[in-house]
Amino acid sequence: MNQLEQLKQFTTVVADTGDFQSIQAYTPRDATTNPSLILKAVQKDEYKPLLEKAVRDHPHASTAEIIDRLLIAFGVEILQTIPGRVSTEVDARLSFDTDGTVAKGRDLIALYSNAGIARERVLIKIASTWEGIRAAAILEKEGIRCNMTLLFSLAQAIACAEAGAQLISPFVGRIYDWYKKSTGIDYMGAEDPGVQSVRRIYNYYRKFGYKTEVMGASFRNTSQILELAGCDLLTISPDLLQKLADNDAPVERKLSAEAAPSTNVVHMSLNEEAFRFMMNEDAMATEKLAEGIRAFCVDSGKLKQMIAALR
């Protein structure tokens, strides 16, 4: 078996792309999208018709509403290709607005429902701010499942689990980027700070019985992926999926629920004050969270410009 096939023995493989035509070759169970991936996709000739149709079919809708329609159009197409779930992201401008995030999550689920998609096949992606985590707690109680994104710290992970979030997406590659820039060290294998962060979170969840799924995300190379073999899920870009498929080297399981109880992680419960203080003490997590929100806002703005040009 190639490395991708071996990895699937230990971990659920998820495709991280808006390019749904590229997904089929790798047979992932789930797929994730974000504003940057959708922006990248609609600049390709094969996906421009989805954007044009969203604009044409809703001439009186606001730009924000058309973006929602576009996200749903991509999600519906992706769900025709995979057996599992698709993740669709809430506007990053709502990252510090609990009520606005709840309303947007409900709207997206309603749009999927109108398209004939059951809510069980959709994860609403929300930034792991304190306000976003509170929104997830509300949505989860309504049966709307959430994927907590832009997650860089144990503090965020603990708060998400205590809120009952369905799934978290800790960002391996962006943690690696920060530490590489900060120290000048090109971390490899198990020494990678991004890998270590996800391992710590996974072991914490499994040791203390949290049901929230852990899905490693934002990979820079296949080494990071293979060091997390055994994680609940890993969401991987098509280029790295191809590299795994092209390699026949053996894959070893690195994470397991059975090994987690023996790890030295300590249980803690976080209120808002403790969460904010822990984030403040973590320069990497604070900087990468803010940077990620800004980047998604920029790409959403570019989508709005493309829509305006078609009206």
C-alpha positions in Angstrom: 0.0 0.0 0.0 1.1 3.6 -0.6 1.3 6.0 2.3 -2.1 7.4 1.8 -3.7 4.0 1.9 -1.7 3.1 5.0 -2.7 6.4 6.7 -6.3 5.6 6.2 -5.9 2.5 8.4 -5.3 4.8 11.4 -6.9 8.1 10.5 -9.9 9.5 8.6 -8.5 11.4 5.6 -10.2 14.7 4.7 -9.5 16.8 1.5 -8.7 20.5 2.2 -9.7 22.2 -1.0 -12.5 24.0 -2.9 -11.4 22.1 -6.1 -13.9 19.3 -5.9 -12.9 17.9 -9.2 -9.5 17.0 -7.7 -11.0 15.2 -4.7 -12.2 12.0 -6.4 -8.8 10.4 -7.0 -8.0 10.4 -3.2 -11.4 9.1 -1.9 -11.4 11.1 1.3 -14.4 10.7 3.6 -14.9 14.5 4.4 -13.8 17.8 2.9 -13.1 21.2 4.2 -13.2 24.7 2.6 -12.5 28.2 3.7 -12.7 31.7 2.0 -9.2 31.5 0.7 -9.8 28.1 -0.9 -13.1 29.2 -2.5 -11.4 32.3 -3.9 -8.6 30.2 -5.4 -11.2 27.9 -7.0 -13.4 30.5 -8.6 -10.4 32.0 -10.4 -10.2 28.7 -12.4 -12.3 28.5 -15.6 -14.0 25.3 -14.5 -15.4 26.9 -11.4 -16.3 30.4 -12.6 -19.8 29.2 -13.7 -20.6 28.6 -10.0 -19.9 32.2 -9.2 -21.7 33.5 -12.2 -24.8 31.4 -11.4 -24.8 32.6 -7.8 -24.8 36.2 -9.0 -27.3 35.6 -11.8 -29.8 33.7 -9.7 -30.0 36.3 -6.9 -29.9 39.7 -8.6 -31.4 41.5 -5.6 -29.3 39.8 -2.9 -26.6 41.5 -1.0 -23.0 40.6 -1.7 -22.7 38.8 1.6 -25.8 36.7 0.7 -24.3 35.8 -2.7 -21.1 34.7 -1.0 -23.2 32.4 1.2 -25.0 31.0 -1.8 -21.6 30.4 -3.4 -20.3 28.6 -0.4 -23.3 26.4 -0.4 -23.0 25.7 -4.1 -19.4 24.5 -3.6 -20.5 22.5 -0.5 -23.3 20.7 -2.4 -21.0 19.8 -5.3 -18.4 18.5 -2.9 -21.0 16.4 -1.1 -21.8 14.7 -4.4 -18.2 13.5 -4.4 -17.6 12.4 -0.8 -19.6 10.1 1.5 -19.1 12.2 4.6 -19.2 15.9 5.7 -18.2 19.2 4.3 -17.1 22.2 6.4 -18.4 25.7 5.4 -17.0 28.8 7.1 -18.8 31.7 8.8 -17.7 35.1 7.6 -14.4 35.9 9.5 -15.8 39.4 10.2 -18.1 37.8 12.7 -15.2 36.3 14.7 -15.9 38.5 17.7 -19.7 38.5 17.4 -21.4 35.6 19.2 -25.0 36.5 18.1 -23.9 37.2 14.5 -22.1 33.9 14.3 -25.1 32.0 15.7 -27.4 33.7 13.1 -25.0 33.0 10.3 -24.6 29.3 11.3 -28.4 28.9 11.3 -28.6 30.7 7.9 -26.0 28.4 6.3 -27.7 25.2 7.6 -31.1 26.5 6.3 -29.5 27.1 2.9 -28.1 23.6 2.9 -31.5 22.2 4.0 -33.2 24.0 1.1 -30.7 22.3 -1.2 -31.7 18.9 0.2 -28.6 18.4 2.4 -29.1 17.0 5.9 -27.4 19.0 8.6 -25.5 15.9 9.7 -23.4 16.3 6.6 -22.4 19.9 7.3 -19.9 21.3 9.8 -20.1 25.1 10.4 -16.5 26.5 10.6 -16.1 29.1 13.3 -12.9 30.9 14.4 -11.8 29.7 17.9 -12.2 33.1 19.6 -14.0 33.2 22.9 -17.0 34.7 21.2 -16.8 32.0 18.5 -16.6 29.2 21.0 -19.7 30.6 22.8 -21.6 30.6 19.5 -20.6 27.0 18.9 -22.0 26.0 22.3 -25.4 27.5 21.3 -25.4 25.9 17.8 -24.3 22.5 19.1 -27.3 22.5 21.4 -29.5 23.1 18.4 -28.0 20.1 16.6 -25.8 22.3 14.3 -22.3 20.7 14.3 -19.3 23.0 14.4 -15.7 22.8 13.2 -13.6 25.2 15.3 -10.9 26.6 13.1 -7.9 28.9 13.5 -6.9 26.9 16.6 -3.3 27.2 17.8 -3.3 26.5 21.5 -4.4 24.1 24.2 -6.5 26.9 25.8 -8.6 27.1 22.7 -8.9 23.4 22.5 -10.0 23.0 26.1 -12.6 25.8 25.7 -13.9 24.2 22.5 -14.3 20.7 24.1 -16.0 22.2 27.2 -18.4 24.0 24.8 -19.3 20.6 23.2 -17.9 21.4 19.7 -18.1 18.5 17.3 -14.6 19.0 15.9 -11.5 21.2 16.2 -8.9 22.0 13.5 -5.5 22.7 15.1 -3.3 24.4 12.5 0.0 22.5 12.4 1.7 24.4 9.5 1.0 27.9 10.8 2.4 27.0 14.2 5.5 25.6 12.5 5.8 28.8 10.4 5.7 31.0 13.5 8.4 29.1 15.4 10.6 28.7 12.3 10.5 32.5 11.8 11.0 33.1 15.5 13.9 30.7 16.0 15.4 30.2 12.6 15.1 26.4 13.1 13.7 24.2 10.4 11.9 21.8 12.7 11.6 18.2 11.5 9.5 15.2 12.6 8.4 14.9 16.2 10.3 18.1 17.1 7.9 20.2 15.0 6.0 22.5 17.4 2.9 22.2 15.3 3.0 18.4 15.6 3.7 18.7 19.3 0.7 21.0 19.8 -1.8 18.5 18.1 -0.3 15.6 20.0 -0.8 17.4 23.3 -4.4 18.3 22.4 -5.2 14.8 21.2 -3.8 13.2 24.4 -5.7 15.7 26.6 -9.0 14.9 24.9 -8.6 11.2 25.0 -7.2 11.1 28.6 -10.1 13.1 30.0 -12.9 11.6 27.8 -13.9 14.5 25.6 -15.9 13.5 22.6 -14.7 16.4 20.4 -12.9 15.2 17.3 -9.4 16.4 16.6 -8.6 17.1 12.9 -5.0 18.3 12.2 -4.9 20.9 9.5 -2.6 23.3 7.6 0.2 21.0 6.7 3.5 22.1 5.1 4.9 18.7 4.3 4.1 15.0 4.5 6.4 14.5 7.6 3.9 16.6 9.7 1.1 14.4 8.5 2.8 11.1 9.2 3.8 12.2 12.6 0.1 12.5 13.4 -1.0 9.2 12.1 -3.7 8.0 14.4 -5.2 11.4 15.0 -9.0 11.3 14.6 -8.9 13.1 11.2 -6.3 15.0 9.1 -7.4 17.5 6.5 -4.8 17.5 3.6 -4.4 19.6 0.5 -4.5 17.8 -2.9 -0.8 18.3 -3.5 0.2 16.6 -0.3 -2.4 13.8 -0.8 -0.7 13.1 -4.1 2.8 13.0 -2.5 1.4 10.4 0.0 -0.1 8.4 -2.8 3.2 8.4 -4.6 5.2 7.1 -1.7 5.3 3.5 -0.5 7.4 3.9 2.6 5.9 2.4 5.8 3.5 4.5 8.0 3.6 4.0 11.7 0.8 4.8 14.1 1.9 7.7 16.3 -1.3 8.5 18.3 -3.8 6.3 20.0 -6.5 6.6 22.6 -5.0 3.7 24.5 -1.7 5.5 25.0 -3.2 8.9 26.0 -3.9 8.1 29.7 -0.2 7.6 30.4 0.7 11.1 29.2 1.4 13.9 31.7 -1.2 16.4 30.6 -3.1 18.0 33.5 -6.9 18.7 33.5 -8.0 22.3 33.7 -11.3 24.1 33.3 -11.4 27.6 31.7 -13.7 30.5 32.3 -13.4 33.6 30.1 -10.8 35.3 32.2 -8.5 32.2 32.3 -8.9 31.7 28.6 -8.0 35.2 27.7 -5.0 35.2 30.1 -3.7 31.9 28.6 -4.1 33.3 25.1 -2.3 36.5 26.1 0.6 34.5 27.5 0.9 32.6 24.2 2.3 35.0 21.6 2.2 32.5 18.8 -1.5 31.7 19.3 -2.5 35.3 19.7 -0.6 36.4 16.6 -1.6 33.5 14.3 -5.3 33.8 15.3 -5.4 37.5 14.5 -3.4 37.0 11.3 -5.7 34.2 10.2 -8.8 36.3 10.8 -7.3 39.2 8.8 -6.3 36.9 5.9 -9.8 35.4 5.6 -11.3 38.9 5.7 -9.0 40.0 2.9 -10.0 37.0 0.7 -13.7 37.5 1.4 -13.2 41.1 0.3 -11.7 39.8 -3.0 -14.7 37.6 -3.5 -16.9 40.6 -3.0 -15.0 42.5 -5.6 -15.4 39.6 -8.1 -19.2 39.6 -7.4 -19.4 43.3 -7.8 -17.7 43.1 -11.2 -20.4 40.6 -12.4 -23.4 42.7 -11.3 
